[in-house]
Each structure stands twice: as structure tokens, then as C-alpha cells.
Amino acid sequence: MDNLDPQCSVEALTEFLKAGGIDLLSCNNSKSWLRDSEKDKTIAYRVCVPAAQRSIMLDAELWAEGIIVRDWRFKQTDNGGHSSS
């Protein structure tokens, strides 16, 4: 998730997701992928939810305009494995 208000805490996001019927598995600060000039004005999180609730999480109706929710992308490592991103 990206483009959240910098005041949005893990606790606030957790409560919001629970209220929306989503069981949060984990929520961690993440690096924003917005342009450098916008990164200081937002916050990003890596949010993990049960696969069965993926469609709820990705439903645009749940989120305020401008919030970015996308599948997590794993980077390919030099040895052929994956790392988080």
C-alpha cells in the first residue's frame, strides 16, 4: 500500500482493515515507490492478508481516492532466488 497519509499508523490501518472484514496477517513499514518529490508526503506499508481475502483488499471501494494497493513484487536476486520489495 502506498500514498497513505504520513499520520497513518500500523494500528490505525489494522483497525481500518478489521472494520472492512479483512484479517490482517502482518503490516510493516515499506519503502514508497512514488516519485522522490512525493515520498516525503506519504507513507507506505507492506500488508499481508489471507489469500481468500485478496479481492476484498483490492476492492477500490474500500480505499480513499489516491490510495495505491497492489500485489507485492519480489525482486530477482543474483543467485536466482527472490527478495522482498
C-alpha positions, 0 to 999 in steps of 0.5 A, a space after each residue: 500500500 502506498 500514498 497513505 497519509 504520513 499520520 497513518 499508523 500500523 494500528 490505525 490501518 489494522 483497525 481500518 482493515 478489521 472494520 472492512 472484514 479483512 484479517 490482517 496477517 502482518 503490516 510493516 513499514 515499506 519503502 514508497 515507490 512514488 516519485 522522490 518529490 512525493 515520498 516525503 508526503 506519504 507513507 507506505 506499508 507492506 500488508 499481508 492478508 489471507 489469500 481468500 481475502 485478496 479481492 476484498 483488499 483490492 476492492 477500490 471501494 474500500 480505499 480513499 481516492 489516491 490510495 495505491 494497493 497492489 500485489 507485492 513484487 519480489 525482486 530477482 536476486 543474483 543467485 536466482 532466488 527472490 527478495 522482498 520489495 
